[in-house]
Amino acid sequence: MIRFKIIPMSRTIQITTLFIALLFLQACANRSPDSLLDTSLSQQQVAHSLTQQHKNWKGVKYRMGGMSKKGIDCSGFVYRTFKDKMRVRLPRTTALQSQIGYEINQNELRPGDLVFFKTGLIFKDNHVGVYMGKNRFLHASTSRGVMISKLSNPYWKDAYWHSRRVIR
């Protein structure tokens, strides 16, 4: 019979080792197509679903932390769109949404990809929308509520940060 000797570790070493392992797993988890969420919808169906979501939510006012038609913020709208139209659960916040899936170039965008922006004059806040195709994205604007905007609009073109693919 083989016996293993367990070497005692200090609590600090245990926590540090666990933290490093989690960082390694996090770094690996979001870098490949294998990290994409499954949906049975084609690109055309995704684009149609996004158009329907716009019709259902058009003009709903922006409200920080909001998740209903009484008011919704950008990441909440993305969360609701994926949950309601694609039956996919994304993280709730822009910060977490900006880490899922994998980064793609702007010229690779297809319907359902997430587009991220750094907005604000002094503090660069993060903003997120869902690419619809034909240079358009659906989002909850702080000034105009739920709407469709063009990536070529000078404001969004200057504020563009990056894009991520989260669904197959």
VMD Tcl script that draws the C-alpha trace (Angstrom):
set ca {
  {0.00 0.00 0.00}
  {1.35 3.40 -0.99}
  {0.98 6.18 1.52}
  {1.21 9.86 0.72}
  {2.48 12.30 3.22}
  {0.37 15.47 3.35}
  {2.51 18.50 3.92}
  {0.72 21.15 5.96}
  {0.47 24.58 4.31}
  {-0.21 27.86 5.99}
  {-3.61 29.41 5.37}
  {-1.96 32.24 3.42}
  {-0.23 29.82 1.05}
  {-3.49 27.89 0.54}
  {-5.43 31.05 -0.31}
  {-2.65 32.35 -2.57}
  {-2.47 29.03 -4.43}
  {-6.24 28.97 -4.87}
  {-6.25 32.58 -6.10}
  {-3.52 31.86 -8.68}
  {-5.36 28.75 -9.88}
  {-8.59 30.73 -10.28}
  {-6.81 33.48 -12.21}
  {-5.31 30.88 -14.52}
  {-8.70 29.25 -15.10}
  {-10.33 32.66 -15.72}
  {-7.68 33.59 -18.26}
  {-8.15 30.31 -20.12}
  {-11.92 30.25 -19.92}
  {-12.68 33.25 -22.10}
  {-10.27 32.99 -24.98}
  {-11.68 30.43 -27.39}
  {-14.79 29.54 -29.39}
  {-15.34 26.74 -26.86}
  {-16.37 29.43 -24.35}
  {-19.33 30.50 -26.50}
  {-22.86 29.99 -25.26}
  {-25.09 27.75 -27.33}
  {-28.16 29.03 -29.08}
  {-30.09 27.19 -31.74}
  {-30.74 30.40 -33.69}
  {-29.17 31.22 -37.06}
  {-27.62 34.66 -37.65}
  {-30.76 35.66 -39.56}
  {-32.96 34.54 -36.65}
  {-30.76 36.44 -34.19}
  {-31.07 39.60 -36.32}
  {-34.86 39.15 -36.48}
  {-35.04 38.59 -32.70}
  {-33.09 41.80 -32.13}
  {-35.47 43.72 -34.41}
  {-38.42 42.34 -32.43}
  {-36.74 43.29 -29.15}
  {-36.30 46.84 -30.46}
  {-40.00 47.03 -31.38}
  {-40.96 45.82 -27.89}
  {-38.61 48.16 -26.00}
  {-38.17 51.20 -28.27}
  {-38.07 54.41 -26.26}
  {-38.04 52.79 -22.80}
  {-36.16 55.29 -20.64}
  {-32.68 54.68 -19.31}
  {-32.48 54.02 -15.57}
  {-29.24 52.98 -13.85}
  {-29.77 49.50 -12.39}
  {-33.17 49.19 -14.08}
  {-34.41 45.89 -15.49}
  {-37.97 46.64 -16.62}
  {-39.96 48.78 -19.02}
  {-40.14 51.41 -16.28}
  {-36.44 51.97 -16.96}
  {-33.41 49.91 -17.91}
  {-29.66 50.40 -18.17}
  {-27.44 49.24 -21.02}
  {-26.14 46.02 -19.46}
  {-29.60 45.19 -18.10}
  {-31.03 45.60 -21.58}
  {-28.36 43.31 -23.05}
  {-29.04 40.80 -20.26}
  {-32.82 40.91 -20.91}
  {-32.37 40.72 -24.69}
  {-30.27 37.56 -24.51}
  {-32.50 35.99 -21.86}
  {-35.82 36.85 -23.53}
  {-34.92 36.40 -27.20}
  {-32.11 33.83 -27.26}
  {-32.69 31.96 -24.00}
  {-29.10 32.65 -22.99}
  {-28.07 34.01 -19.60}
  {-25.29 36.57 -19.61}
  {-23.74 38.28 -16.61}
  {-25.70 41.35 -15.44}
  {-22.98 44.02 -15.51}
  {-21.06 45.64 -18.35}
  {-17.78 44.82 -16.61}
  {-18.56 41.10 -16.56}
  {-20.16 41.12 -20.01}
  {-16.94 42.63 -21.37}
  {-15.05 39.51 -20.26}
  {-17.20 36.67 -21.60}
  {-16.83 34.95 -24.95}
  {-13.84 36.14 -26.91}
  {-12.72 39.40 -28.49}
  {-13.26 39.90 -32.22}
  {-12.30 42.61 -34.68}
  {-14.94 45.16 -35.61}
  {-14.88 43.93 -39.22}
  {-15.87 40.43 -38.01}
  {-19.10 41.53 -36.31}
  {-22.25 39.50 -36.84}
  {-25.73 39.77 -35.29}
  {-25.65 38.96 -31.58}
  {-22.08 40.10 -30.92}
  {-21.57 42.54 -28.07}
  {-20.09 45.97 -28.80}
  {-18.45 47.98 -26.02}
  {-17.69 51.66 -25.71}
  {-15.82 53.97 -23.35}
  {-18.09 56.97 -22.88}
  {-18.10 60.03 -20.64}
  {-15.97 63.14 -20.65}
  {-13.91 62.80 -17.48}
  {-14.49 59.27 -16.24}
  {-14.66 56.77 -19.06}
  {-17.75 54.75 -18.26}
  {-18.38 51.50 -20.10}
  {-21.39 51.09 -22.38}
  {-22.62 47.94 -24.15}
  {-24.98 47.14 -27.01}
  {-25.83 44.22 -29.29}
  {-24.76 44.26 -32.93}
  {-27.71 43.85 -35.32}
  {-25.93 43.78 -38.68}
  {-25.56 46.49 -41.35}
  {-23.40 48.66 -39.05}
  {-26.22 49.02 -36.47}
  {-26.41 48.12 -32.79}
  {-29.26 47.97 -30.28}
  {-28.73 49.52 -26.85}
  {-30.18 51.54 -23.98}
  {-28.89 55.08 -24.42}
  {-28.63 57.29 -21.33}
  {-30.17 60.18 -23.26}
  {-32.76 58.50 -25.52}
  {-33.51 55.13 -23.94}
  {-33.70 51.93 -25.97}
  {-32.75 52.64 -29.56}
  {-30.73 51.58 -32.59}
  {-27.53 53.47 -33.41}
  {-24.92 53.23 -36.15}
  {-21.33 52.32 -35.39}
  {-20.32 54.91 -37.99}
  {-21.90 57.73 -35.97}
  {-18.93 59.95 -34.97}
  {-19.80 59.71 -31.26}
  {-19.86 55.90 -31.24}
  {-16.93 55.63 -33.65}
  {-14.75 57.68 -31.28}
  {-16.00 55.86 -28.18}
  {-15.64 52.33 -29.61}
  {-13.65 50.06 -27.26}
  {-13.97 46.46 -28.43}
  {-16.38 43.68 -29.49}
  {-16.98 40.19 -28.17}
  {-18.61 37.06 -29.57}
  {-20.65 35.26 -26.93}
  {-22.95 32.94 -28.90}
  {-22.25 30.30 -31.55}
}
mol new
graphics top color blue
foreach p $ca { graphics top sphere $p radius 0.5 }
foreach p [lrange $ca 0 end-1] q [lrange $ca 1 end] { graphics top cylinder $p $q radius 0.2 }
display resetview
